[in-house]
Amino acid sequence: MSSNNPFLYFDDTNPDLTYSDNQWFDNTINGAFNNSLSSTTDEGATVQFKFEGALAPALYTHSPQATL
């Protein structure tokens, strides 16, 4: 990590991310980070990661075609 950039970026395929047992889909999406995006339609699905520190801001984006 650069001392000028305090952010770490994790691709959704990173093995340090633990997805719940719900059905998750791996999608290839141009413009997504590393052109990959994991998604689920299962309510209550979760993804977890471990970190050291006091704060872990999460940035969520979605396709303009997505419905929430």
N, C-alpha and C positions, 0 to 999 in steps of 0.2 A: 504494500500500500504506500502510495506516495505521501510524503508529509504535507504536501499542498492539497491533497484530496482526502478528506476523512471518510469517504464512502467506500463501501465494498459492494460489488455487484455480483449477484448470484443468478446464474441461469436456472430456469425451472427444472433442468435435467441434472442439476448438481446433486451428487450423492449425499451431501450434508442436509438436504431437505428431506423430511419424512412426511409422506402423504398418508392420510387416513385410509382405511380399508374400503372407502367408497370407490365407485368406478370413476377413474380419471382417464382423460384422453390426452394423448400427445398430438399436438397440431403443429404443422409447419405454416407459419404466418410471416409473410414478408413485412419487414418493419418492426417486428417484435425483437426483443433482445436475443441475439443469435438465431433469429428467425424461428424460434420455438416458443410454444405456449402450451401450458397444461391447463385443462379445464375440466369441470364437472358440472352436472346438473343436479347432483345430490345435495339436498338441503342438509346442513350440518357438517359437511365435509371440511376437513382442516388440513393445513400444512404447517409443520413445525420446523424450527431450526434453533440451534444453540448459539449463544454469543456471550462474550464477556463485555461488560459495560453497564452503563446506567440507562441507556436509551437505545431503542432500535426502531427508528422510523421506517414505515413501510410505504412504498409508493405503488399504487394500483392503477393500472390503466386498462382500458378495454377497447375493442374495435368499435367504430361508429355503427357497425351493423349489429352489435351485440344488444340483446334485450336484457334488462335487469328487472 
